[in-house]
Amino acid sequence: METLKYKGFIGSVEIEPEDMSLYGKVLGLDSKTLIMFEGRDVAELTADFRNAVDFYIAYCNENGIPVRKSYS
């Protein structure tokens, strides 16, 4: 499996065969946290992954929630 890495988070890379789109989720988080991302190509997928991670970090910081990173 291919993965993306950003700010201590690891994201999976999956292919949807029907429309050849890419999608993934951040791996190794607790069962209450789900961060997903998608794109039509690797560049778009990577950008959406980074935006999703940045949004999650900002949301946690604004709401006093501990940021939980991917388990190593």
N, CA, C and O atoms as CSV, one atom per row, in Angstrom:
chain,resi,resn,atom,element,x,y,z
A,1,MET,N,N,0.839,-1.171,0.000
A,1,MET,CA,C,0.000,0.000,0.000
A,1,MET,C,C,0.887,1.239,0.000
A,1,MET,O,O,1.870,1.322,0.736
A,2,GLU,N,N,0.525,2.174,-0.823
A,2,GLU,CA,C,1.239,3.453,-0.860
A,2,GLU,C,C,0.671,4.360,0.231
A,2,GLU,O,O,-0.501,4.254,0.593
A,3,THR,N,N,1.512,5.249,0.745
A,3,THR,CA,C,1.069,6.176,1.783
A,3,THR,C,C,1.607,7.573,1.516
A,3,THR,O,O,2.576,7.758,0.780
A,4,LEU,N,N,0.956,8.544,2.129
A,4,LEU,CA,C,1.398,9.934,2.136
A,4,LEU,C,C,1.765,10.279,3.576
A,4,LEU,O,O,1.178,9.731,4.509
A,5,LYS,N,N,2.728,11.179,3.769
A,5,LYS,CA,C,3.130,11.603,5.105
A,5,LYS,C,C,3.155,13.121,5.154
A,5,LYS,O,O,3.609,13.785,4.222
A,6,TYR,N,N,2.648,13.664,6.282
A,6,TYR,CA,C,2.607,15.119,6.453
A,6,TYR,C,C,2.400,15.424,7.930
A,6,TYR,O,O,1.432,14.954,8.528
A,7,LYS,N,N,3.288,16.197,8.519
A,7,LYS,CA,C,3.189,16.664,9.902
A,7,LYS,C,C,2.941,15.533,10.899
A,7,LYS,O,O,2.198,15.706,11.865
A,8,GLY,N,N,3.554,14.390,10.667
A,8,GLY,CA,C,3.400,13.268,11.583
A,8,GLY,C,C,2.164,12.421,11.344
A,8,GLY,O,O,1.876,11.513,12.124
A,9,PHE,N,N,1.429,12.704,10.279
A,9,PHE,CA,C,0.244,11.926,9.917
A,9,PHE,C,C,0.567,11.069,8.705
A,9,PHE,O,O,1.332,11.477,7.831
A,10,ILE,N,N,-0.018,9.881,8.655
A,10,ILE,CA,C,0.180,8.961,7.536
A,10,ILE,C,C,-1.179,8.702,6.901
A,10,ILE,O,O,-2.136,8.342,7.586
A,11,GLY,N,N,-1.255,8.888,5.582
A,11,GLY,CA,C,-2.513,8.674,4.869
A,11,GLY,C,C,-2.391,7.555,3.859
A,11,GLY,O,O,-1.371,7.422,3.184
A,12,SER,N,N,-3.435,6.750,3.757
A,12,SER,CA,C,-3.458,5.674,2.763
A,12,SER,C,C,-3.751,6.254,1.378
A,12,SER,O,O,-4.280,7.359,1.253
A,13,VAL,N,N,-3.402,5.495,0.349
A,13,VAL,CA,C,-3.719,5.865,-1.029
A,13,VAL,C,C,-4.423,4.666,-1.664
A,13,VAL,O,O,-3.849,3.582,-1.777
A,14,GLU,N,N,-5.666,4.876,-2.073
A,14,GLU,CA,C,-6.476,3.827,-2.695
A,14,GLU,C,C,-6.990,4.325,-4.043
A,14,GLU,O,O,-7.115,5.529,-4.266
A,15,ILE,N,N,-7.287,3.382,-4.935
A,15,ILE,CA,C,-7.820,3.716,-6.263
A,15,ILE,C,C,-9.243,3.203,-6.363
A,15,ILE,O,O,-9.528,2.058,-6.011
A,16,GLU,N,N,-10.143,4.065,-6.851
A,16,GLU,CA,C,-11.506,3.645,-7.150
A,16,GLU,C,C,-11.537,3.249,-8.626
A,16,GLU,O,O,-11.510,4.122,-9.494
A,17,PRO,N,N,-11.594,1.943,-8.927
A,17,PRO,CA,C,-11.474,1.486,-10.313
A,17,PRO,C,C,-12.568,1.991,-11.252
A,17,PRO,O,O,-12.310,2.197,-12.438
A,18,GLU,N,N,-13.776,2.191,-10.745
A,18,GLU,CA,C,-14.877,2.595,-11.624
A,18,GLU,C,C,-14.635,3.932,-12.298
A,18,GLU,O,O,-14.867,4.071,-13.499
A,19,ASP,N,N,-14.170,4.922,-11.538
A,19,ASP,CA,C,-13.934,6.234,-12.142
A,19,ASP,C,C,-12.463,6.659,-12.087
A,19,ASP,O,O,-12.126,7.800,-12.406
A,20,MET,N,N,-11.596,5.734,-11.682
A,20,MET,CA,C,-10.147,5.960,-11.608
A,20,MET,C,C,-9.773,7.161,-10.743
A,20,MET,O,O,-8.773,7.832,-10.995
A,21,SER,N,N,-10.588,7.424,-9.720
A,21,SER,CA,C,-10.246,8.486,-8.774
A,21,SER,C,C,-9.403,7.891,-7.646
A,21,SER,O,O,-9.317,6.672,-7.492
A,22,LEU,N,N,-8.796,8.756,-6.878
A,22,LEU,CA,C,-7.964,8.355,-5.748
A,22,LEU,C,C,-8.623,8.827,-4.460
A,22,LEU,O,O,-9.276,9.870,-4.433
A,23,TYR,N,N,-8.449,8.061,-3.403
A,23,TYR,CA,C,-8.980,8.455,-2.110
A,23,TYR,C,C,-8.116,7.836,-1.020
A,23,TYR,O,O,-7.289,6.964,-1.287
A,24,GLY,N,N,-8.315,8.290,0.191
A,24,GLY,CA,C,-7.573,7.716,1.301
A,24,GLY,C,C,-8.100,8.220,2.615
A,24,GLY,O,O,-9.023,9.033,2.674
A,25,LYS,N,N,-7.489,7.716,3.675
A,25,LYS,CA,C,-7.817,8.168,5.023
A,25,LYS,C,C,-6.534,8.189,5.837
A,25,LYS,O,O,-5.568,7.494,5.522
A,26,VAL,N,N,-6.541,9.000,6.891
A,26,VAL,CA,C,-5.398,9.055,7.788
A,26,VAL,C,C,-5.413,7.793,8.628
A,26,VAL,O,O,-6.435,7.435,9.214
A,27,LEU,N,N,-4.276,7.123,8.682
A,27,LEU,CA,C,-4.142,5.848,9.373
A,27,LEU,C,C,-3.704,6.030,10.816
A,27,LEU,O,O,-3.072,7.026,11.167
A,28,GLY,N,N,-4.049,5.050,11.648
A,28,GLY,CA,C,-3.523,4.982,13.001
A,28,GLY,C,C,-4.131,5.944,13.992
A,28,GLY,O,O,-3.521,6.223,15.024
A,29,LEU,N,N,-5.331,6.468,13.709
A,29,LEU,CA,C,-5.990,7.352,14.663
A,29,LEU,C,C,-6.924,6.535,15.545
A,29,LEU,O,O,-7.204,5.374,15.248
A,30,ASP,N,N,-7.406,7.138,16.627
A,30,ASP,CA,C,-8.338,6.408,17.483
A,30,ASP,C,C,-9.659,6.191,16.738
A,30,ASP,O,O,-9.899,6.804,15.698
A,31,SER,N,N,-10.496,5.331,17.268
A,31,SER,CA,C,-11.724,4.934,16.565
A,31,SER,C,C,-12.748,6.060,16.449
A,31,SER,O,O,-13.698,5.940,15.675
A,32,LYS,N,N,-12.582,7.141,17.190
A,32,LYS,CA,C,-13.519,8.263,17.142
A,32,LYS,C,C,-13.133,9.302,16.091
A,32,LYS,O,O,-13.909,10.219,15.823
A,33,THR,N,N,-11.967,9.177,15.502
A,33,THR,CA,C,-11.463,10.190,14.577
A,33,THR,C,C,-11.317,9.599,13.183
A,33,THR,O,O,-10.657,8.576,13.003
A,34,LEU,N,N,-11.933,10.244,12.196
A,34,LEU,CA,C,-11.827,9.809,10.809
A,34,LEU,C,C,-11.502,11.019,9.947
A,34,LEU,O,O,-12.253,11.994,9.924
A,35,ILE,N,N,-10.390,10.952,9.247
A,35,ILE,CA,C,-9.989,12.020,8.328
A,35,ILE,C,C,-9.832,11.381,6.954
A,35,ILE,O,O,-8.966,10.529,6.755
A,36,MET,N,N,-10.680,11.801,5.998
A,36,MET,CA,C,-10.640,11.246,4.646
A,36,MET,C,C,-10.289,12.345,3.651
A,36,MET,O,O,-10.464,13.531,3.932
A,37,PHE,N,N,-9.791,11.937,2.484
A,37,PHE,CA,C,-9.405,12.883,1.441
A,37,PHE,C,C,-9.530,12.192,0.091
A,37,PHE,O,O,-9.597,10.965,0.018
A,38,GLU,N,N,-9.563,12.994,-0.994
A,38,GLU,CA,C,-9.724,12.424,-2.328
A,38,GLU,C,C,-9.113,13.337,-3.381
A,38,GLU,O,O,-8.782,14.489,-3.103
A,39,GLY,N,N,-8.968,12.812,-4.589
A,39,GLY,CA,C,-8.453,13.603,-5.694
A,39,GLY,C,C,-8.535,12.853,-7.003
A,39,GLY,O,O,-8.681,11.631,-7.020
A,40,ARG,N,N,-8.441,13.582,-8.100
A,40,ARG,CA,C,-8.460,12.973,-9.431
A,40,ARG,C,C,-7.087,12.499,-9.868
A,40,ARG,O,O,-6.966,11.669,-10.769
A,41,ASP,N,N,-6.034,13.038,-9.215
A,41,ASP,CA,C,-4.661,12.624,-9.522
A,41,ASP,C,C,-3.839,12.756,-8.246
A,41,ASP,O,O,-4.342,13.213,-7.220
A,42,VAL,N,N,-2.587,12.357,-8.314
A,42,VAL,CA,C,-1.743,12.348,-7.115
A,42,VAL,C,C,-1.566,13.748,-6.531
A,42,VAL,O,O,-1.579,13.913,-5.312
A,43,ALA,N,N,-1.403,14.744,-7.377
A,43,ALA,CA,C,-1.217,16.115,-6.885
A,43,ALA,C,C,-2.459,16.592,-6.131
A,43,ALA,O,O,-2.348,17.189,-5.060
A,44,GLU,N,N,-3.625,16.331,-6.687
A,44,GLU,CA,C,-4.870,16.744,-6.039
A,44,GLU,C,C,-5.104,15.958,-4.748
A,44,GLU,O,O,-5.555,16.519,-3.750
A,45,LEU,N,N,-4.799,14.669,-4.769
A,45,LEU,CA,C,-4.930,13.837,-3.573
A,45,LEU,C,C,-4.013,14.344,-2.470
A,45,LEU,O,O,-4.438,14.471,-1.322
A,46,THR,N,N,-2.771,14.632,-2.803
A,46,THR,CA,C,-1.803,15.131,-1.823
A,46,THR,C,C,-2.257,16.460,-1.231
A,46,THR,O,O,-2.168,16.665,-0.021
A,47,ALA,N,N,-2.743,17.360,-2.080
A,47,ALA,CA,C,-3.213,18.661,-1.600
A,47,ALA,C,C,-4.405,18.493,-0.660
A,47,ALA,O,O,-4.471,19.158,0.374
A,48,ASP,N,N,-5.346,17.613,-1.004
A,48,ASP,CA,C,-6.516,17.406,-0.157
A,48,ASP,C,C,-6.112,16.745,1.166
A,48,ASP,O,O,-6.668,17.070,2.215
A,49,PHE,N,N,-5.150,15.824,1.119
A,49,PHE,CA,C,-4.628,15.201,2.342
A,49,PHE,C,C,-4.041,16.266,3.263
A,49,PHE,O,O,-4.350,16.291,4.454
A,50,ARG,N,N,-3.213,17.129,2.735
A,50,ARG,CA,C,-2.591,18.176,3.549
A,50,ARG,C,C,-3.631,19.144,4.092
A,50,ARG,O,O,-3.555,19.548,5.252
A,51,ASN,N,N,-4.605,19.523,3.260
A,51,ASN,CA,C,-5.670,20.413,3.725
A,51,ASN,C,C,-6.484,19.764,4.837
A,51,ASN,O,O,-6.847,20.431,5.805
A,52,ALA,N,N,-6.774,18.468,4.711
A,52,ALA,CA,C,-7.542,17.761,5.730
A,52,ALA,C,C,-6.770,17.709,7.050
A,52,ALA,O,O,-7.355,17.906,8.114
A,53,VAL,N,N,-5.479,17.449,6.990
A,53,VAL,CA,C,-4.655,17.413,8.202
A,53,VAL,C,C,-4.596,18.804,8.838
A,53,VAL,O,O,-4.762,18.939,10.050
A,54,ASP,N,N,-4.360,19.833,8.029
A,54,ASP,CA,C,-4.306,21.202,8.558
A,54,ASP,C,C,-5.640,21.595,9.193
A,54,ASP,O,O,-5.657,22.223,10.252
A,55,PHE,N,N,-6.763,21.232,8.553
A,55,PHE,CA,C,-8.078,21.533,9.096
A,55,PHE,C,C,-8.277,20.828,10.440
A,55,PHE,O,O,-8.766,21.435,11.393
A,56,TYR,N,N,-7.901,19.555,10.518
A,56,TYR,CA,C,-8.032,18.783,11.753
A,56,TYR,C,C,-7.213,19.418,12.882
A,56,TYR,O,O,-7.710,19.565,13.999
A,57,ILE,N,N,-5.976,19.790,12.598
A,57,ILE,CA,C,-5.119,20.410,13.613
A,57,ILE,C,C,-5.733,21.734,14.080
A,57,ILE,O,O,-5.798,21.995,15.281
A,58,ALA,N,N,-6.182,22.568,13.139
A,58,ALA,CA,C,-6.795,23.856,13.487
A,58,ALA,C,C,-8.060,23.654,14.309
A,58,ALA,O,O,-8.284,24.368,15.286
A,59,TYR,N,N,-8.892,22.688,13.922
A,59,TYR,CA,C,-10.127,22.396,14.656
A,59,TYR,C,C,-9.806,21.985,16.087
A,59,TYR,O,O,-10.424,22.476,17.032
A,60,CYS,N,N,-8.850,21.092,16.247
A,60,CYS,CA,C,-8.457,20.647,17.590
A,60,CYS,C,C,-7.944,21.814,18.424
A,60,CYS,O,O,-8.331,21.968,19.583
A,61,ASN,N,N,-7.079,22.631,17.843
A,61,ASN,CA,C,-6.513,23.766,18.577
A,61,ASN,C,C,-7.589,24.768,18.978
A,61,ASN,O,O,-7.558,25.286,20.095
A,62,GLU,N,N,-8.533,25.049,18.096
A,62,GLU,CA,C,-9.598,26.015,18.383
A,62,GLU,C,C,-10.563,25.506,19.446
A,62,GLU,O,O,-11.184,26.302,20.151
A,63,ASN,N,N,-10.694,24.195,19.567
A,63,ASN,CA,C,-11.675,23.618,20.479
A,63,ASN,C,C,-11.050,22.946,21.707
A,63,ASN,O,O,-11.740,22.261,22.462
A,64,GLY,N,N,-9.746,23.146,21.901
A,64,GLY,CA,C,-9.067,22.606,23.078
A,64,GLY,C,C,-9.023,21.084,23.115
A,64,GLY,O,O,-9.006,20.480,24.187
A,65,ILE,N,N,-9.004,20.469,21.932
A,65,ILE,CA,C,-8.975,19.013,21.823
A,65,ILE,C,C,-7.535,18.593,21.531
A,65,ILE,O,O,-6.883,19.207,20.687
A,66,PRO,N,N,-7.023,17.562,22.207
A,66,PRO,CA,C,-5.660,17.107,21.892
A,66,PRO,C,C,-5.564,16.588,20.463
A,66,PRO,O,O,-6.432,15.846,20.006
A,67,VAL,N,N,-4.520,16.977,19.772
A,67,VAL,CA,C,-4.273,16.487,18.407
A,67,VAL,C,C,-3.707,15.088,18.522
A,67,VAL,O,O,-2.685,14.878,19.175
A,68,ARG,N,N,-4.365,14.132,17.892
A,68,ARG,CA,C,-3.909,12.748,17.909
A,68,ARG,C,C,-3.307,12.423,16.548
A,68,ARG,O,O,-3.998,12.477,15.531
A,69,LYS,N,N,-2.042,12.092,16.530
A,69,LYS,CA,C,-1.344,11.779,15.281
A,69,LYS,C,C,-1.395,10.289,15.010
A,69,LYS,O,O,-1.775,9.499,15.874
A,70,SER,N,N,-1.008,9.916,13.801
A,70,SER,CA,C,-0.955,8.520,13.421
A,70,SER,C,C,0.003,7.766,14.337
A,70,SER,O,O,1.059,8.281,14.704
A,71,TYR,N,N,-0.374,6.541,14.702
A,71,TYR,CA,C,0.519,5.699,15.481
A,71,TYR,C,C,1.662,5.252,14.593
A,71,TYR,O,O,1.464,5.001,13.404
A,72,SER,N,N,2.867,5.150,15.161
A,72,SER,CA,C,3.991,4.694,14.360
A,72,SER,C,C,4.106,3.193,14.437
A,72,SER,O,O,5.000,2.610,13.824
